[in-house]
Amino acid sequence: MSQTASQRQKRVLLALFAVGVLAVVAFAGWRLMGDDGKAEPLAVGSDSTTTTSTTAPPTTTPTPSKKPTATPKCEGPKTQFNVEGTEQDSLLPDCGTKPVSHAQEKKSGLSLACGGSYPVILYKTTTTDAKTSICGKDSSGESFRFVTQPSGGAVIDLPGSYDPQLDAFVAKKDGTSYTVLGVDGTLLIKKNGTTTTQKSSDWISLDNESDYD
């Protein structure tokens, strides 16, 4: 009977050992299966096969340079003289008129564009029935000629003087006096005691007091 009990004990121990071995094997298998389901960590560091992209520098559009504005040679209906207000040597002649040479001045006098010994246009006015220019030897206006042309008539070139009380340019010929008021370009013609007034539609002076203001 004691031998049989011993054998039973051995069998029980073997059974327990077998169960333990199976449990260990089962646990190890479960761990291996769990590790297979985990994601591998990303590799950190530089890779010799990594390609680097170069960023192209931004393209810049060149700013077009401004072309210099051409200086007008004469004054037309749409020409504005000296809009910048800088000091000028002379007004522009009207388009279609030309300054005279010294020879032409001696022969037939000045034109509305002045010229000759009086190349500087100090003042211009267009009135009801005439055009008038004040032509100076220089821009000071100390010495000038009074040049006027009635509509459809010939140019009249006269020595001029300045009336400070009227702020006017004055000239006389054969009993007829001509006066241009500096303030608004009005032309006054006095003949045989009768004064004719011609209002200005367009006038300009070298000191920049013009009808553009």
C-alpha positions in Angstrom: 0.0 0.0 0.0 2.8 2.5 0.8 4.4 1.8 -2.6 1.2 2.6 -4.4 0.9 5.9 -2.6 4.4 6.8 -3.5 3.7 6.1 -7.1 0.6 8.3 -7.0 2.6 11.1 -5.6 5.1 10.8 -8.4 2.3 10.9 -10.9 0.9 14.0 -9.3 4.2 15.7 -9.4 4.8 14.8 -13.0 1.3 16.0 -13.9 2.0 19.3 -12.1 5.4 19.6 -13.8 3.8 19.0 -17.2 1.1 21.6 -16.5 3.8 24.1 -15.4 5.8 23.5 -18.5 2.7 24.0 -20.7 1.8 27.2 -18.9 5.3 28.5 -19.4 5.2 27.6 -23.1 1.8 29.2 -23.5 2.9 32.4 -21.8 6.0 32.6 -24.0 3.9 32.1 -27.1 1.4 34.8 -26.0 4.3 37.3 -25.5 5.7 36.5 -28.9 2.3 37.1 -30.5 1.9 40.4 -28.7 5.3 41.7 -29.8 4.5 40.9 -33.5 1.4 43.3 -33.3 3.5 46.3 -32.1 4.8 48.9 -34.6 8.5 49.2 -34.8 9.8 52.6 -33.7 10.9 55.0 -36.5 14.6 55.2 -37.0 16.1 58.5 -35.8 19.1 60.1 -37.5 20.4 61.0 -40.9 20.3 58.5 -43.8 23.0 58.6 -46.3 20.4 58.0 -49.1 18.2 60.9 -48.1 17.8 63.4 -51.0 17.8 67.1 -50.2 15.6 69.5 -52.2 17.0 72.9 -53.1 14.6 75.9 -53.0 14.9 78.2 -56.0 15.3 81.9 -55.1 12.2 84.0 -55.7 12.0 85.7 -59.0 11.8 89.5 -59.0 10.2 91.4 -61.8 12.3 94.4 -62.7 10.6 97.8 -62.3 10.4 99.5 -65.6 12.3 102.8 -65.6 10.3 105.9 -66.3 11.1 107.6 -69.6 11.9 111.2 -69.3 9.1 113.5 -70.4 10.0 115.4 -73.5 10.1 119.1 -73.1 7.6 120.8 -75.4 9.0 123.2 -77.9 5.9 125.3 -78.4 2.5 125.8 -76.7 -0.6 124.3 -78.1 -4.2 124.1 -76.8 -3.4 121.3 -74.4 0.1 122.4 -73.3 0.5 123.5 -69.7 3.7 125.4 -69.2 5.9 124.9 -66.1 3.4 122.9 -64.0 6.2 122.2 -61.6 6.6 125.9 -60.8 10.3 126.0 -61.4 12.1 129.1 -62.6 12.1 129.4 -66.4 14.1 131.6 -68.8 11.2 132.2 -71.2 7.6 131.3 -72.0 7.0 128.9 -75.0 6.0 130.4 -78.3 2.6 129.4 -79.7 2.8 126.5 -82.0 2.9 127.7 -85.6 5.0 130.8 -84.7 8.8 131.0 -84.8 11.3 133.4 -83.2 12.9 135.8 -85.7 16.6 136.1 -86.4 18.6 139.3 -85.8 18.4 139.9 -89.6 14.7 139.4 -89.7 14.3 141.7 -86.7 16.1 144.5 -88.4 14.1 144.0 -91.6 10.5 143.6 -90.4 10.6 143.5 -86.5 9.7 140.8 -84.0 7.1 138.1 -84.3 4.7 136.9 -81.6 7.4 134.4 -80.8 9.9 137.2 -80.2 13.6 136.4 -81.1 16.4 138.6 -82.3 17.6 141.0 -79.6 14.5 140.2 -77.5 14.4 136.4 -77.3 12.6 136.1 -74.0 8.8 135.8 -74.0 7.8 137.6 -70.7 4.0 137.6 -71.2 1.4 136.3 -73.7 -2.3 137.0 -74.0 -5.0 136.0 -76.5 -7.9 138.4 -76.5 -11.2 138.9 -78.4 -9.6 140.2 -81.5 -5.8 140.0 -81.1 -2.8 138.2 -79.8 -0.1 140.0 -77.9 3.4 139.1 -76.6 5.8 141.0 -74.4 9.4 140.3 -75.6 12.3 141.0 -73.2 16.0 141.2 -73.7 16.3 138.9 -70.7 14.0 137.5 -68.1 14.3 140.6 -65.8 11.8 142.5 -68.0 13.7 145.8 -67.6 13.8 146.2 -71.4 11.1 144.8 -73.6 9.1 145.2 -76.8 5.3 145.2 -77.1 4.2 142.9 -80.0 0.6 142.6 -81.0 -1.3 141.2 -84.0 -5.0 142.0 -84.7 -7.0 139.0 -86.1 -6.3 139.0 -89.8 -3.9 141.9 -89.6 -0.1 142.4 -89.6 2.2 142.1 -86.6 2.9 145.5 -84.8 6.2 145.7 -83.0 6.5 148.6 -80.6 8.9 149.8 -77.8 7.1 149.1 -74.5 7.1 150.5 -71.0 5.7 149.3 -67.7 3.0 151.2 -65.7 3.4 150.1 -62.0 0.2 151.8 -61.0 -1.9 149.7 -63.4 0.5 146.7 -63.4 0.4 147.0 -67.1 2.5 146.8 -70.3 2.0 150.0 -72.4 3.0 151.0 -76.0 2.0 153.8 -78.4 2.0 154.3 -82.1 0.5 157.0 -84.3 -1.9 158.3 -81.7 -3.0 154.8 -80.7 -2.1 153.4 -77.3 -2.0 149.7 -76.4 -2.2 148.5 -72.8 -2.1 144.9 -71.5 -3.2 144.5 -67.9 -0.9 142.1 -66.1 -3.5 140.9 -63.7 -5.8 139.2 -66.3 -4.4 139.8 -69.8 -7.0 142.3 -70.9 -6.0 144.4 -73.9 -7.1 148.1 -73.9 -6.8 150.0 -77.2 -7.3 153.7 -77.1 -7.7 155.6 -80.4 -9.2 159.0 -81.1 -10.3 159.3 -77.4 -12.2 155.9 -77.5 -11.0 152.9 -75.6 -11.8 149.4 -76.8 -11.6 146.6 -74.2 -10.7 143.1 -75.2 -11.0 140.4 -72.5 -8.5 137.6 -72.4 -9.4 134.0 -73.0 -5.9 132.7 -72.4 -2.9 134.5 -70.8 0.3 133.5 -69.1 3.3 135.3 -67.6 6.8 134.2 -66.9 6.3 134.6 -63.1 3.8 131.7 -63.3 0.7 133.8 -62.7 -1.5 132.2 -65.4 -5.0 131.1 -66.1 -4.0 127.5 -65.3 -4.3 128.4 -61.6 
